[in-house]
């Protein structure tokens, strides 16, 4: 498992570099082999099931580590902070994203959904644009649109969800919209409880625009 850990070694020139761990003998095959150059200041691994480790107060479970570390930095929060851009006119909620500009605030890595964040003095708006899904045969897959109405199980469809949290009170608002136009909203009054009230109804607007195969159809 890769972790967001940055290591500075005692000898910079002779130290290990993470990019050296990737082996690409050809365009079809890539492997990861830590410190395959055998550098002294670098990660190491010992099979503690085979090699008997002595002189420790507790038995070794994992026989791996790093030699020659000068400084190690572990990044605990690697999420990109986002801020909604200010607009002078109230955003129009009509399902269109062309007026929001070409550059999204963030693109979700799995679905490749572009997310835009805008706000005026009273309203926050978050348009999304998701490309069509293509299967292994190269055919475009139609949107899933089974949910209908309010407080529907929109997560069973192609959908988008937003969680808005108030750090002071611990309250969390859950909003969701299906590709069918079905909606869901709920309020969690206490984040430590981890349950939400779907009978709560907020005042918000949503709109869907797209063809049978998605926004680009």
N, C-alpha and C positions, 0 to 999 in steps of 0.2 A: 504494500500500500504506500503510495506516495504521500508525503506530508509537506506542508509549507514551511520547510526548515532551511535556513540559510546558514552556512558554516564558513567561518574565516579561519584559515590554518596559520600555524606559526611561521611557516615558510611559504609565502604566497606563490612563488614561481614553481616550487616543487610539490605544491599541494594538489589535491584532487579537484577536478572540475566536473560538475554533474553532466555536462554535455558529452563527456567522454564515455559515459555509461551506455549510450545508445549505439547499437551496432546495426548498420544497414548494409549488408553485403550486396543486396540488389533491391530493386524497386518493389519487389513482392514481399520481402521479409524484413522485419525489424525485431530486435531483441534488446532486452535490458540486462546488462551484466555489470554490477557495481565494481569499480576499481579493477577492471580486467587488465590494466597496465601494471598492477602490483605496486603502486606508489606507497611509500612509507606513511605519509600523512594523508589518510584517506579512510573511507569506510572499510570495515572488515566483517567477516562472518565466520563463526566457528560452529560446527554441528555439535551442540552440547549433549546430544544423545550418544555420540560416539567418543568425543574427546572429554576426558575426565578433568574437570576444573577444580583446582585445589586452592586453599588459602582464602576462601570467601566465607562470610558469616551465614549466607543463605545459598541454597542450590540455585544454579542458573536455569532459567526457563528458556531464555533466548540468548544465544551466543553471538550477538552482533554489537557493534559500536563504532566509534570513530577515533582515530589516533591523531594527535597533534593539533587539537582544537584550540584556537586562540579565542574565538567568540562564536557563539551559536545563537541565532535568533529564530524563535518559533512564532509564526504569525497566527494568532488566535482567531482574529476576525478578518477573513479574506474576502468578505463581500464588499462589492463596490458601493460606496455611499451615493445615493441619488437625491436630487433636489428638483422639485417641480419648477419649471420656468414660468415667470410672471407674464401674463398677457393683459392688455388693457381692456379688451372686449370679452364678455362672457363667452366661453366656448360653446359652439353649436354641437349638440349631440345628435348626429345623423348617420353614424356609421362610416363616414368618409375620413380618410387619413391623409389625403393629398395636401390639405391646407396646413398640416402640422410640420411640414418640412421633410427633407429627404433623410435626415440623420436622426435615428431614434435615440432615446436616452439609454436604452439597454436592449440587447437581443438575448432572449432566453436560449441557452445552448442546445437543449434537447429538441424543442419544437421549432427553433429558429423564428420565434415570435418577436416582432419588433414592438417595443413598448415605449410610448410617449407619455410624458408627465407635464401637465400644464395647470395653472391656477390663476384666478383673479382674486379680488378682495374677499369673495364669499364662496367660491366654488372651486373644487379640485376635479380635474378631468384626467382620465387615463385611457387613451385610445390604444388598441392593439391591432397589429396586422400579422396574420399568420399565413404562411404559404401552404399550398396544397400538399397533401401527403402522397408520395409516390411509392408503390410497392416494389418488390424485388423484380417483377417483370417489366417495370417501367410504366405501369398504368397508374393513372391518377385515381386515388381513392376518394369516394364521395364523403362528405361530412356526415357524422352521426348526429341525428336530430330527433331523438325519441322523447325528450322531455317537453313538457308543456305547462304553461301557467306560472303562477307565483309559488315560491318555496318548493320548487321542483328539484329532483335529484340531477342537477345540471352536470355533475361530475361523471355521470354515466355517458355523456355525450362529449363531442369536441367542445370545449368550453374554456373560459378564463375566469380566474378567481383572484380577488384582492382582499387582503387582510389589513385593516387600519387600526393601529394600536395607539392608545393614549398612555404614555409612560407614567404619568402622574397617578391616574386612577387605576391602571391595569386593565381597563376595558378594551375589548377587541371587537371591531365590526367586521363581519364576513359578508362580502358581496360576490356574486357569481352570475355569469350569463352564459347560456348555451348557444350553440350555432343556430338552434331553432328559434331563439328569442326568449326562451324560458328563463326565469330569473330565480335567484335565491338570495335571501338576506337573513342574517341572524346576529345576535349580540351575545358576547361572552362578558358578563359583568365582572368576573374575576379570573384573570389569566391562570392563577394557580389551581383553579377548579377544573379547567380544561373541558368544560361543557358549555354549549351555546344554546340560546333560546331562539328557535326558528319562528316562533310566534311574534317576535319583535319585527316591526316593519319600519324601515327607514324611508326618508324622502330622497329619492335619487332617480336618475334617468339612465336608460341604456338604449342602444340601437345596434342592429346587425346589418351588414351589407356584404354581399358576396354571392357567388354562383353556387352551383351544385357541388363543385369541387374545391371551393375555397375563395378567398378574397381576390385572387388573381384570375379567376375564371371569367 
